[in-house]
Amino acid sequence: MSNADIPVHIDFFGSLKIVTPYGEVTENQINSIQICKFIAYLILNRKSIISSDILTAIIWPHDVEDPYGSLRSLAFRTRKILKSAFPGESLIIAKNGSYTVSKDFNLTVDSEILTERINMISANKKNHENFSDFDRSFIENFKGSFLECLSSDPWGLPVCTFYNSRFLSYLYQVIDFLFLQKKFDEIIQYAAKGLEIDPLSEKLHSSVLSALLCQGNRKLALDYYSNTVKMFENEYNILPTASFTAIKQKLLTPD
């Protein structure tokens, strides 16, 4: 099997995981924020060759003694950790002091699949059947926020925020489609996944309430509404918007 035929699947949502036919490497096995950042930056920018200056600034934003030596050491450790999944050619290669991801492997990355799904939804808004089954599978395999280990990092925070926001936008569109299909159990299930990223998303909470009402579960919907308002106030010390609190009247008024 040539490298071009070797499938490499990379997950960023939930936690970093790299899977090949030879094995898998997980974030827990890596056990290093710097190595996770090194791998993530190179994969997310894998069409480019990244200079050592950029990488050292990304990986050690507050400076590090001997940055180039530290980067060489980090790259060596990374290749060693990835060896079980890449027994032949390394996934990450050095080129004249710079680094890049080998173009010889057939990579699929969950964040790039997300972008493809968003583009397909936008292009086929009137023909949802083209993507529904795949989207269900993609969301059901969703494991959590984008690279949570980097969510407080100067580089990682905006990247995580960007991809989490894209996932939520995507999820909103899928939920709208599921309402058309009257798949209310799936709406509740998928909204719960989005609320793991943004527990304050009024749109997702409203989707749960609407789905419960459509199922005839008015009492359950009222309980969910009350618990959600308490969560906003007690855990986050904020008040929900007037448009969200207005839902209560709908919940109290039988059709």
Secondary structure, 3 states (H helix, E strand, C coil): CCHHHCEEEEECECCCEEEECCEEEEHHHHCCHHHHHHHHHHHHCCCCCECHHHHHHHHCCCCCCCHHHHHHHHHHHHHHHHCCCCCCCCCEEEECCEEEECCCCEEEEHHHHHHHHHHHHHHCCCCHHHCHHHHHHHHHCCCCCECHHHCCCCCHHHHHHHHHHHHHHHHHHHHHHHHHHCCHHHHHHHHHHHHHHCCCCHHHHHHHHHHHHHCCCHHHHHHHHHHHHHHHHHHHCCCCCHHHHCHHHHHHCCC
